[in-house]
Every structure is written in structure tokens, then in C-alpha cells.
Amino acid sequence: MNRPYFKVVVTDTRSPRDGKFIEIVGTYDPKKAGQNSTLKLDRIEHWISKGAQPSDTVRSLIKKTKNPEAAAKKAAAVAAKKAAPASKPEPEPAPVEAEPVTSSVPAAIEPAAAPAGPTTSDPAPPTES
């Protein structure tokens, strides 16, 4: 029920977004694949010649409607690009040859000897006074 479906309208910039409009010049269904818009190109060109400025989305819809072959090629290329990474196996990393390590650090470092004398966990011997 809550599917997006839009009317392409000509409106005055002073009107609110969902308010008064001058003319409906088409429709747009973004969920539909392929040709998803119907536009009255002659009316759109008329309003653009009078100074109307199409939004980015409407500009792309006009481009698709004027040249459907190019839009179909682009859609096919995008679909192929999405499918290619899923079917393409990842290349295995190249084996790395081990090189002898020369270092001035000794191979084994021994821990330092514990200090002689009482530790904090040992109780102090009783003193006589």
C-alpha cells in the first residue's frame, strides 16, 4: 500500500512542496523496472523555455525518456557490474618467499632475576623491644 509513486509537476517556487501546482506533466514509479516514467516532453520543453528549472531527478527522467536505448544500455551495464563480483572468485595471494632474518637482537631474552630480600607478600618477622 505504501509504495512510492510520484507526479511530475510544474510549480511556482513560492508554493509549498505539497501545495498548489501549475500543471501535471508526468508520473514516476521508482519501483518499476525499465521504463518507469511517463512524461509530456512537449509541455516540459515549453516550461523550460519559459524559465522552469527541473530537479536532478526530473532531469534524469527527461534524459531517459528522450534516449531510451542509452538508458537501457546503462541499466544493463549496471546490472552486469553488480552480478560480476558475486560470480568472480577472489584471486589467491601470491606466495611470499621467506628470507633469512639477520638481526643484532639475541634469539632468546631471559627474564631478569628476582631481587633478593623480603617481598611484600611475606609477613615481616616480629621484632623484640
C-alpha positions as CSV (number, residue, x, y, z in Angstrom):
1,M,0.0,0.0,0.0
2,N,2.8,2.5,0.9
3,R,4.5,2.3,-2.5
4,P,6.3,5.4,-3.7
5,Y,4.6,6.9,-6.8
6,F,5.2,10.5,-7.9
7,K,3.5,13.1,-10.1
8,V,5.9,15.3,-12.0
9,V,4.5,18.8,-11.8
10,V,5.3,22.4,-12.7
11,T,5.1,24.6,-9.7
12,D,5.9,28.1,-8.6
13,T,8.9,28.3,-6.3
14,R,6.9,30.3,-3.8
15,S,4.4,27.4,-3.4
16,P,4.9,24.8,-0.6
17,R,6.3,21.4,-1.6
18,D,2.9,19.6,-1.5
19,G,0.9,22.7,-2.2
20,K,-0.5,24.4,-5.3
21,F,1.0,23.5,-8.7
22,I,0.5,24.8,-12.2
23,E,0.4,21.6,-14.3
24,I,1.0,17.9,-14.1
25,V,3.5,16.9,-16.8
26,G,4.1,13.3,-16.0
27,T,4.4,10.4,-13.4
28,Y,7.3,8.4,-12.0
29,D,7.3,5.0,-10.4
30,P,10.8,4.3,-8.9
31,K,10.0,0.7,-8.0
32,K,9.1,-0.3,-11.6
33,A,11.9,-1.7,-13.7
34,G,12.7,-0.4,-17.2
35,Q,10.6,2.5,-18.4
36,N,9.3,3.8,-15.1
37,S,8.0,7.2,-16.1
38,T,5.5,8.9,-18.4
39,L,6.4,12.4,-19.4
40,K,4.8,15.0,-21.6
41,L,8.1,16.2,-23.2
42,D,6.4,18.9,-25.3
43,R,5.0,20.5,-22.2
44,I,8.2,20.1,-20.2
45,E,10.2,21.8,-23.0
46,H,7.6,24.6,-23.1
47,W,8.0,25.3,-19.4
48,I,11.8,25.0,-19.5
49,S,11.8,27.6,-22.3
50,K,9.8,29.9,-20.0
51,G,12.5,29.5,-17.3
52,A,11.4,26.5,-15.3
53,Q,14.3,24.5,-13.7
54,P,13.9,20.7,-13.5
55,S,15.1,18.9,-10.4
56,D,18.0,16.5,-10.7
57,T,15.6,13.5,-10.7
58,V,13.3,15.0,-13.4
59,R,16.4,16.0,-15.5
60,S,17.5,12.3,-15.5
61,L,13.9,11.1,-16.3
62,I,13.8,13.5,-19.3
63,K,17.2,12.2,-20.5
64,K,15.9,8.5,-20.2
65,T,12.7,9.4,-22.0
66,K,14.5,11.2,-24.9
67,N,17.0,8.4,-25.4
68,P,15.7,5.0,-24.1
69,E,18.4,3.0,-25.9
70,A,21.2,4.6,-24.0
71,A,19.3,4.3,-20.7
72,A,18.7,0.6,-21.4
73,K,22.5,0.1,-22.1
74,K,23.4,1.9,-18.9
75,A,20.9,-0.2,-16.9
76,A,22.3,-3.4,-18.4
77,A,25.9,-2.4,-17.6
78,V,25.0,-1.6,-14.0
79,A,23.2,-5.0,-13.7
80,A,26.2,-6.8,-15.1
81,K,28.6,-4.9,-12.8
82,K,26.5,-6.0,-9.8
83,A,26.4,-9.6,-10.9
84,A,30.1,-9.8,-11.8
85,P,31.6,-9.5,-8.3
86,A,29.3,-12.3,-7.0
87,S,30.4,-14.8,-9.6
88,K,34.0,-13.8,-9.8
89,P,36.3,-15.8,-7.5
90,E,38.8,-14.0,-5.4
91,P,42.4,-14.4,-6.6
92,E,44.7,-16.3,-4.3
93,P,47.5,-14.2,-2.8
94,A,50.9,-14.8,-4.3
95,P,53.2,-16.9,-2.2
96,V,55.9,-15.0,-0.3
97,E,59.4,-16.4,-0.2
98,A,60.9,-16.5,3.3
99,E,64.1,-14.5,3.6
100,P,66.7,-15.2,6.3
101,V,66.3,-12.7,9.2
102,T,69.6,-11.1,10.3
103,S,69.3,-9.1,13.5
104,S,71.5,-7.9,16.2
105,V,68.9,-8.9,18.8
106,P,69.6,-12.2,20.6
107,A,67.3,-15.0,19.8
108,A,66.1,-15.6,23.3
109,I,65.8,-13.0,26.0
110,E,65.8,-14.3,29.6
111,P,63.8,-12.6,32.3
112,A,65.7,-10.6,34.8
113,A,66.5,-12.3,38.1
114,A,64.1,-11.6,41.0
115,P,65.5,-9.2,43.7
116,A,66.8,-10.8,46.9
117,G,65.1,-9.9,50.1
118,P,61.6,-9.9,51.5
119,T,58.7,-9.5,49.2
120,T,55.5,-7.6,50.1
121,S,53.6,-10.8,50.4
122,D,55.9,-12.2,53.1
123,P,54.9,-11.2,56.7
124,A,57.6,-9.1,58.5
125,P,59.4,-11.0,61.3
126,P,58.3,-10.0,64.8
127,T,60.7,-7.6,66.5
128,E,61.5,-7.6,70.2
129,S,61.6,-4.4,72.1
